[in-house]
Amino acid sequence: MQISIINGSPKLGKSTSDLILEYLTPLISDNNAIEIYNISKTEMNEQRLAYIENSGVIIFAFPLYIDSIPSHLLEFLIQLEKRQFSDKNTMVYCIVNNGFYEGRQNYIAIEQMKIWCASNHLKWGQGVGVGAGEMLPFLKDIPLGHGPNKNLGNALKRLSLNILSAQSGETLFISPNWPRFLWKIESSQFVWYPRAKTNGLKRSRLYDQVNNAVSNK
Ligand SMILES: Cc1cc2nc3c(=O)[nH]c(=O)nc-3n(C[C@H](O)[C@H](O)[C@H](O)COP(=O)(O)O)c2cc1C
């Protein structure tokens, strides 16, 4: 089976979408021809677009941006709409990861992907919403399916079985097996504050919107 995997993370360095795909790819490699395209890093030329068009399975992995699909991926989806998908049974699966703890936050983006499939006469396979996406790189030495990676391992296993048998499945929403309150503290200290600093943003500026909303009441 010909499989196209599209990584829709705009990050130029390593992304959580990369990591999730590193976990998923060995689970579906079984005699399949797999091409992985990172649309931020790879030029999507005619040959690559044709490969996607002729695939039996298309898998999207991307981050949630403002409760939705990142704009550069949206642009790519619009570009794909011009293609004639030769296999009317092409199945589409997607994995959306987000910053907040709850994987359910990805509900709208997954619904948007379902609508995109329907309007392109592609078959919807399954969506997986992964919460606390920024935690996953910290857990990469823990085997999938164990400890804090237990839920992710189970979800990717179910997804891979559906992909291999070209079946549809219910949408899965997961969070790491790790206390929410701890991640709230850790993510501020180890992810969001350092990242704000790297981008020249003072910590106090992160609260501007909240402070403005309170003072406008
Ligand atoms: C512009 C922007 C918008 C975002 N919007 C949301 C959001 O609405 N909800 C959320 O939970 N996370 C949001 N995030 C966080 C990302 O979804 C999160 O960091 C994700 O793990 C990044 O995945 P990646 O490494 O695969 O790119 C946003 C991040 C950025 C940069």
The ligand as an SDF file (V2000), in Angstrom:
LIG
                    3D

 31 33  0  0  0  0  0  0  0  0999 V2000
    0.4870   30.3670   17.0490 C   0  0  0  0  0  0  0  0  0  0  0  0
    0.1840   29.2360   18.0120 C   0  0  0  0  0  0  0  0  0  0  0  0
   -1.1170   28.9540   18.3510 C   0  0  0  0  0  0  0  0  0  0  0  0
   -1.4230   27.9100   19.2340 C   0  0  0  0  0  0  0  0  0  0  0  0
   -2.7140   27.6760   19.5780 N   0  0  0  0  0  0  0  0  0  0  0  0
   -3.0050   26.6900   20.4730 C   0  0  0  0  0  0  0  0  0  0  0  0
   -4.3660   26.4570   20.8910 C   0  0  0  0  0  0  0  0  0  0  0  0
   -5.3100   27.0890   20.4350 O   0  0  0  0  0  0  0  0  0  0  0  0
   -4.5860   25.4870   21.8240 N   0  0  0  0  0  0  0  0  0  0  0  0
   -3.5720   24.7300   22.3580 C   0  0  0  0  0  0  0  0  0  0  0  0
   -3.8370   23.8630   23.1940 O   0  0  0  0  0  0  0  0  0  0  0  0
   -2.2700   24.9150   21.9440 N   0  0  0  0  0  0  0  0  0  0  0  0
   -1.9770   25.8810   21.0410 C   0  0  0  0  0  0  0  0  0  0  0  0
   -0.6770   26.0820   20.6320 N   0  0  0  0  0  0  0  0  0  0  0  0
    0.3820   25.1810   21.1480 C   0  0  0  0  0  0  0  0  0  0  0  0
    0.7820   24.0920   20.1320 C   0  0  0  0  0  0  0  0  0  0  0  0
   -0.3460   23.4080   19.6390 O   0  0  0  0  0  0  0  0  0  0  0  0
    1.7180   23.1180   20.8400 C   0  0  0  0  0  0  0  0  0  0  0  0
    2.8620   23.8150   21.2530 O   0  0  0  0  0  0  0  0  0  0  0  0
    2.0990   21.8940   20.0250 C   0  0  0  0  0  0  0  0  0  0  0  0
    2.6040   20.8980   20.9120 O   0  0  0  0  0  0  0  0  0  0  0  0
    3.1670   22.1790   18.9520 C   0  0  0  0  0  0  0  0  0  0  0  0
    3.3030   21.0140   18.1600 O   0  0  0  0  0  0  0  0  0  0  0  0
    4.5120   20.7790   17.1100 P   0  0  0  0  0  0  0  0  0  0  0  0
    5.7630   20.6610   17.9430 O   0  0  0  0  0  0  0  0  0  0  0  0
    4.1670   19.5060   16.4170 O   0  0  0  0  0  0  0  0  0  0  0  0
    4.5500   21.9620   16.1920 O   0  0  0  0  0  0  0  0  0  0  0  0
   -0.3590   27.1190   19.7580 C   0  0  0  0  0  0  0  0  0  0  0  0
    0.9650   27.4000   19.4050 C   0  0  0  0  0  0  0  0  0  0  0  0
    1.2450   28.4450   18.5460 C   0  0  0  0  0  0  0  0  0  0  0  0
    2.6800   28.7580   18.1890 C   0  0  0  0  0  0  0  0  0  0  0  0
  1  2  1  0
  2  3  1  0
  2 30  2  0
  3  4  2  0
  4  5  1  0
  4 28  1  0
  5  6  2  0
  6  7  1  0
  6 13  1  0
  7  8  2  0
  7  9  1  0
  9 10  1  0
 10 11  2  0
 10 12  1  0
 12 13  2  0
 13 14  1  0
 14 15  1  0
 14 28  1  0
 15 16  1  0
 16 17  1  0
 16 18  1  0
 18 19  1  0
 18 20  1  0
 20 21  1  0
 20 22  1  0
 22 23  1  0
 23 24  1  0
 24 25  2  0
 24 26  1  0
 24 27  1  0
 28 29  2  0
 29 30  1  0
 30 31  1  0
M  END
$$$$
